[in-house]
C-alpha cells in the first residue's frame, strides 16, 4: 500500500509518498519547499511531481494548528484526491509531525513544540518521548509560552526564541515536513480529518465544495488562494 502525505499548514509546503504500512513505511519520493505564500498554486503540481503522480491508496493530511488558508488548501486537495482515487483519507496533527522530526534528529525524549501562530502568539504543545501529546495545542503570547514548556528540547519555528528567552534548553528550528510521517505514532491518525486552526480564523469560511478529481483540487485550491489574497488575509503563519 502507498500513502501520500500532505502538509501545508505553515510556511512549509511538503508532500511525501511512502510504500508499506505500520512500522514498515518506506519513503519513495518527496518534495518540501518553504513558500510563505502560494500554497494553493504549488501544492497540486508538487504532488504531480512525485513518483506515479503521487497516486496512493491512502492519503494523510495535516489538520493544524497553523495557517487558516494553508490548512484548508491541504484538506481540499486531500479530499479531492481521495475521492478521485477512491483512497482512504486520514488526518494528523501538525505539531505532532514536528515532534516526530525532533525524535528523528535527537532520539526519543520529551519535547515541547513552539511554532508561529500569528498575531504575535506561538502555538505550544508538550509531547512525551513516545510522541504522544501531553496536553492540547494552545496559542499563547511569548511570555506565557515560555512558562508552558518545561522540556529540555524545544522544536518548531519559534524554538530558538523560546529557549533564548527562558534561558535553558536545546532548540531545533524546524518547520513541519511530510517526510517525517513514518515517525508519527499511528494513534494520532484520525479517520475523519477536520481543521484545527488553534485560534479564530482571520477570514470568513467560504462555502465548501466537493470536487472529484486532481484537477478540481487545483481549481479549488487556486480559488481559495485568490479569495484570501483579495481579502488581504495572511497565507501562512
Secondary structure as UniProt FT lines:
FT   STRAND          2..7
FT   STRAND          12..19
FT   HELIX           22..24
FT   STRAND          26..34
FT   HELIX           39..48
FT   HELIX           51..54
FT   STRAND          58..62
FT   HELIX           68..85
FT   STRAND          88..92
FT   HELIX           94..106
FT   STRAND          111..118
FT   TURN            119..120
FT   STRAND          121..127
FT   TURN            129..130
FT   STRAND          138..141
FT   HELIX           142..148
FT   STRAND          153..155
FT   TURN            157..158
FT   HELIX           159..166
FT   STRAND          170..172
FT   HELIX           178..183
FT   HELIX           186..188
FT   HELIX           214..231
//
